[in-house]
Amino acid sequence: MNPKDKIYWIKISFAIITALICGFFDMSGWYGLFFGLFMLLTAYYISLFLVRREIEEIGGVWTVFFTGLFTYIFLWLVIWSLIYTATIK
């Protein structure tokens, strides 16, 4: 598995986990947004740790951050919205 694939899968996994936590713990508004951003930064640092030897091959630290960024945001928001809508009391 090449380093960019690892980064994508880490961010996809974190997006799903974050959306499940935000949805089932009724995080809404700013709490959910800040938790999602915190988990994005956590996924970024874990990605840096896992591909630390191949950073130059990938294209640098910014490439690690932007790889899978929009996938994370889209997947997190869609799953969070679906769960939040399904669990409205």
N, C-alpha and C positions, 0 to 999 in steps of 0.2 A: 504494500500500500504506500503510495507516495505521500509526501508531507501535506500537500494541499487536501488530499482526501481525508487525512486524519483531522485536519482543522475543520473541514465541513462536517464530519460526523460528530466531532465534539460539540460544535455549535448547534447542530440539529438536536442532539441529545439534550443539551442544556435548555434549548427552547421548549422542548416537550415537557421536561421536568418542571421548568419555571411556569409554564402555562397551567400545568396540573396543580401546582402549589397555589398559584394565584386564583385559579378557578374554584378549587375546593375549600380554600380557607377564606373565601369571600373578600379577597383583596380587591378594592376598587379605587379608582382615582389615583391620587398621588402615591399611595402606598404600593399599589401594584406596579406603577411606572418605575418608581425608585427601586423596587425589588427586581424588576426585569433588567434595569440598567446595571444593578449590582451583579446579577448573575451573568450578564454579558461580559463584564469586566473579569469575573471569575473564570469564565470560559476562555477569555483571551489569555489570561496568565497561565492557565493549564495548557493551552495550545503552545504558548511560548516554551513552557517547560518540556513538553513532549517533543517538540521539533527544534530544540535549541541548537543542535549540531547542524541542521540543514537550513538555518535562517538565511544564509547567503545564497543558497541554491534556490530558495523560494522567491527572494527578492527583497528581503528586509523585514523589519519589525512592522512597518505600516501595512505591508502585504498580509502579514499574519492577522492584523486587526480587521482589514477590509474583506478578507476572504470569508465568505459565508455570513457577512454582516446583515445583508438584506434578507437572506434566507432565515436567519435567526429572528429578526424583527417581524417578518411576515408570519412565520410559523407560530411564534409566540402569541402575537395578537389574534390570529385566527382561532387557535385552539382555546385561548383564554376567553375570547368572546363567545365561542360556542358553549363552553362549560358554564360560563357565567349566565348566559341566557337560559340554558337548560336547568340551572339550579335556582332560578329566581323563585322566591317563595310567595 
